[in-house]
Amino acid sequence: MTEALFRDDAYLAAAEARVVSAGADGIELDRSIFYPNGGGQPGDTGSLERADGERIAVAGTVYTDGRTRILLVPGEGAVLPAPGEVVVQHLDWATRYRHMRMHTALHLLSVVLPYPVTGGQIGAEESRLDFDMPEGGIDRAAVTAALMEHVAADLAVTTEWITDAELEANPGLVKTMKVKPPTGSGRVRLVRIGDTLDLQPCGGTHVRSTAEIGEVHLAKVEKKGRINRRVRLRFGPLPADPDAA
């Protein structure tokens, strides 16, 4: 099992690790700062630094073996390290940090729009959540203002753990209809915003405070079904011209 360093410290941008295996399917380390693709958040990229200073590009990160092992996808033509070799992991921090800010912003969006979530995707420039919601328009300016109130409140973002049984006894914690939190290990990680604003299972990476999100706005709302609406978020202020979003 790969030790998931990102789970305890999402701000760790570099760390030493030992190569467990390396092959066509990827490079496995004993400990990883690289977040693997999952829960709508893209897998991290970056590089591995060898003892001689050579860098091995990491083009992506994925889970394998029932989410117990993490594999780093090497860049095309990369020379693979040897098992037992010690390397230094270097994260593409700029991209990861944008993912952390966006991921936290989507949690706030699920508070402002309290409807069942049917899907989502996080990006460095734009992110989205899909909701089952009744007919009726969404006031982009009002939703944006509500989001920014929570951002400006500088609310702490913390994590805690509950047992599988506790989650089963509290199904209301799960907001996503199609993607259920992983269970089976005996415990589930929760992300809390403020004391009472939001609490839900999530294995992704987040900022420590809502203030770190910065300015975001509701960019677009698309109808994807009879009651399904796709709501997109982008960084920056709400444009005066709706068509510019």
C-alpha positions as CSV (number, residue, x, y, z in Angstrom):
1,M,0.0,0.0,0.0
2,T,1.3,3.4,-1.0
3,E,1.6,5.9,1.9
4,A,-0.6,8.9,0.7
5,L,1.3,11.9,2.0
6,F,-1.0,14.3,0.2
7,R,-3.9,13.1,2.4
8,D,-2.3,14.5,5.6
9,D,-0.5,17.5,4.0
10,A,-1.9,18.8,0.7
11,Y,0.8,21.5,0.7
12,L,3.7,19.2,0.5
13,A,5.3,20.0,-2.8
14,A,8.5,17.9,-2.5
15,A,9.4,14.8,-0.6
16,E,11.9,11.9,-0.8
17,A,10.6,8.4,-1.6
18,R,11.9,5.0,-2.5
19,V,11.0,3.2,-5.8
20,V,9.0,0.0,-5.2
21,S,8.6,-0.9,-8.8
22,A,8.8,0.6,-12.3
23,G,7.4,-0.8,-15.5
24,A,5.1,-0.1,-18.5
25,D,2.1,0.5,-16.2
26,G,3.9,3.1,-14.1
27,I,6.3,3.9,-11.3
28,E,5.3,2.9,-7.8
29,L,6.8,4.7,-4.8
30,D,6.6,3.8,-1.1
31,R,5.1,7.2,-0.4
32,S,3.4,9.7,-2.7
33,I,2.8,13.5,-2.7
34,F,1.1,13.0,-6.1
35,Y,-2.7,12.8,-5.9
36,P,-4.1,10.1,-8.2
37,N,-7.0,10.8,-10.6
38,G,-10.3,10.3,-8.8
39,G,-13.4,12.0,-7.4
40,G,-13.4,14.4,-10.3
41,Q,-9.9,15.7,-9.5
42,P,-7.2,15.1,-12.1
43,G,-4.1,13.2,-11.2
44,D,-1.0,15.3,-10.4
45,T,1.9,15.9,-12.6
46,G,5.5,16.9,-11.9
47,S,8.9,15.1,-11.9
48,L,11.1,12.7,-10.0
49,E,14.7,13.8,-9.3
50,R,17.4,11.1,-9.3
51,A,20.6,11.2,-7.3
52,D,22.5,12.5,-10.3
53,G,20.0,15.4,-10.8
54,E,18.3,13.8,-13.8
55,R,14.6,14.4,-13.9
56,I,11.9,11.9,-14.8
57,A,8.7,13.6,-16.0
58,V,5.5,12.5,-14.3
59,A,2.7,12.9,-16.8
60,G,-0.1,11.7,-14.6
61,T,-1.0,9.8,-11.4
62,V,-3.6,6.9,-11.1
63,Y,-4.8,4.4,-8.5
64,T,-4.5,0.7,-9.0
65,D,-5.3,-2.5,-7.1
66,G,-8.5,-1.3,-5.5
67,R,-7.1,2.2,-4.7
68,T,-4.4,0.7,-2.5
69,R,-1.5,1.5,-4.8
70,I,-0.6,4.7,-6.6
71,L,1.2,4.7,-9.9
72,L,3.0,7.6,-11.5
73,V,2.7,7.6,-15.3
74,P,6.1,8.5,-16.7
75,G,6.5,10.9,-19.6
76,E,7.0,9.5,-23.1
77,G,10.5,8.1,-23.6
78,A,11.5,8.5,-19.9
79,V,14.2,6.2,-18.5
80,L,12.6,4.3,-15.6
81,P,14.3,4.2,-12.2
82,A,15.3,1.0,-10.6
83,P,13.5,-0.6,-7.6
84,G,15.0,0.5,-4.4
85,E,16.3,3.7,-5.9
86,V,15.7,6.9,-3.8
87,V,14.2,9.8,-5.6
88,V,12.8,13.2,-4.7
89,Q,9.3,13.9,-5.8
90,H,8.6,17.4,-7.2
91,L,5.0,18.4,-7.7
92,D,3.7,20.8,-10.4
93,W,2.6,22.9,-7.5
94,A,1.0,25.8,-9.5
95,T,-1.5,23.4,-11.1
96,R,-2.2,21.4,-7.9
97,Y,-2.9,24.6,-5.9
98,R,-5.4,25.7,-8.5
99,H,-7.1,22.3,-8.2
100,M,-7.1,22.6,-4.4
101,R,-8.8,26.1,-4.7
102,M,-11.3,24.9,-7.2
103,H,-12.1,21.7,-5.3
104,T,-12.9,23.7,-2.2
105,A,-15.0,26.2,-4.2
106,L,-17.1,23.3,-5.5
107,H,-17.8,22.3,-1.9
108,L,-19.1,25.8,-1.4
109,L,-21.2,25.6,-4.6
110,S,-22.9,22.5,-3.2
111,V,-23.9,24.6,-0.2
112,V,-25.2,27.5,-2.2
113,L,-27.1,25.2,-4.5
114,P,-28.4,22.5,-2.1
115,Y,-29.5,19.9,-4.7
116,P,-28.3,16.3,-5.3
117,V,-25.0,16.2,-7.1
118,T,-24.9,13.8,-10.1
119,G,-21.4,14.5,-11.3
120,G,-18.4,16.9,-11.4
121,Q,-15.0,17.7,-12.7
122,I,-12.2,19.8,-11.4
123,G,-9.9,21.8,-13.7
124,A,-7.2,24.4,-13.2
125,E,-9.2,27.0,-15.1
126,E,-12.8,25.8,-15.0
127,S,-14.7,23.3,-12.9
128,R,-18.3,22.0,-12.8
129,L,-20.9,20.3,-10.8
130,D,-24.0,18.6,-12.2
131,F,-27.2,18.9,-10.2
132,D,-30.6,17.4,-10.2
133,M,-32.7,20.5,-9.7
134,P,-36.2,21.7,-10.7
135,E,-37.0,23.9,-13.7
136,G,-36.2,27.6,-13.3
137,G,-33.3,29.9,-14.0
138,I,-30.3,30.4,-11.8
139,D,-29.3,33.9,-11.0
140,R,-25.6,33.9,-11.8
141,A,-25.0,37.2,-9.9
142,A,-26.8,36.0,-6.8
143,V,-25.0,32.6,-6.7
144,T,-21.6,34.3,-7.3
145,A,-22.3,36.8,-4.5
146,A,-23.3,33.9,-2.1
147,L,-20.1,32.0,-3.0
148,M,-17.9,35.0,-2.4
149,E,-19.5,35.7,1.0
150,H,-18.3,32.2,2.1
151,V,-14.9,32.9,0.5
152,A,-14.6,36.2,2.3
153,A,-15.6,34.7,5.6
154,D,-12.2,33.0,5.7
155,L,-13.6,29.7,7.1
156,A,-11.3,26.9,8.2
157,V,-11.2,23.8,6.0
158,T,-10.4,20.7,8.1
159,T,-10.5,16.9,7.8
160,E,-11.7,14.3,10.2
161,W,-12.5,10.5,10.0
162,I,-15.5,8.4,10.7
163,T,-16.1,4.7,10.5
164,D,-17.9,3.0,7.6
165,A,-20.7,2.2,10.1
166,E,-21.0,5.8,11.1
167,L,-21.3,6.9,7.4
168,E,-23.9,4.2,6.8
169,A,-25.9,5.6,9.7
170,N,-25.6,9.1,8.3
171,P,-26.4,8.8,4.6
172,G,-27.2,12.5,4.4
173,L,-23.5,13.3,4.5
174,V,-23.1,12.0,1.0
175,K,-24.2,14.7,-1.6
176,T,-23.1,12.8,-4.7
177,M,-25.7,10.5,-6.2
178,K,-23.5,8.5,-8.6
179,V,-20.1,8.6,-7.0
180,K,-20.1,7.0,-3.6
181,P,-17.2,7.5,-1.1
182,P,-14.8,4.5,-1.0
183,T,-15.6,2.2,1.9
184,G,-14.2,-1.1,3.0
185,S,-11.1,0.1,4.8
186,G,-13.0,0.7,8.0
187,R,-12.9,4.5,7.9
188,V,-14.0,7.4,5.7
189,R,-12.4,10.9,5.4
190,L,-14.7,13.9,5.9
191,V,-14.0,17.5,4.8
192,R,-15.5,20.2,7.1
193,I,-15.8,23.9,6.1
194,G,-16.3,26.1,9.1
195,D,-18.0,24.7,12.2
196,T,-21.3,23.9,10.5
197,L,-21.3,25.2,6.9
198,D,-20.5,21.9,5.2
199,L,-19.4,18.4,6.1
200,Q,-19.1,15.6,3.4
201,P,-16.9,12.6,2.5
202,C,-14.1,13.6,0.2
203,G,-10.6,12.2,-0.5
204,G,-9.4,15.1,-2.6
205,T,-7.0,18.0,-1.8
206,H,-8.3,21.3,-0.4
207,V,-7.0,24.7,0.8
208,R,-6.8,25.4,4.5
209,S,-9.2,28.3,4.4
210,T,-12.0,29.5,2.1
211,A,-10.1,32.8,1.7
212,E,-7.4,31.0,-0.3
213,I,-9.9,30.2,-3.0
214,G,-9.8,33.8,-4.3
215,E,-12.3,35.3,-6.6
216,V,-14.6,32.9,-8.5
217,H,-17.8,33.3,-10.4
218,L,-20.6,31.2,-11.9
219,A,-19.6,31.0,-15.5
220,K,-22.4,29.1,-17.2
221,V,-25.4,26.9,-16.6
222,E,-26.3,24.2,-19.1
223,K,-29.4,22.0,-19.3
224,K,-28.2,18.4,-19.6
225,G,-31.5,16.6,-19.1
226,R,-35.1,17.1,-17.9
227,I,-33.9,18.1,-14.4
228,N,-30.1,18.0,-14.8
229,R,-28.2,21.2,-14.8
230,R,-24.4,21.6,-15.3
231,V,-23.1,24.6,-13.4
232,R,-19.6,25.8,-14.3
233,L,-17.2,27.9,-12.1
234,R,-14.2,29.9,-13.2
235,F,-11.6,32.0,-11.4
236,G,-12.0,35.8,-11.5
237,P,-14.8,38.3,-11.3
238,L,-18.2,37.8,-13.0
239,P,-18.0,39.5,-16.4
240,A,-20.4,42.3,-17.1
241,D,-21.3,40.7,-20.4
242,P,-22.9,37.3,-19.8
243,D,-21.8,36.0,-23.2
244,A,-18.2,36.6,-22.2
245,A,-18.3,34.0,-19.4
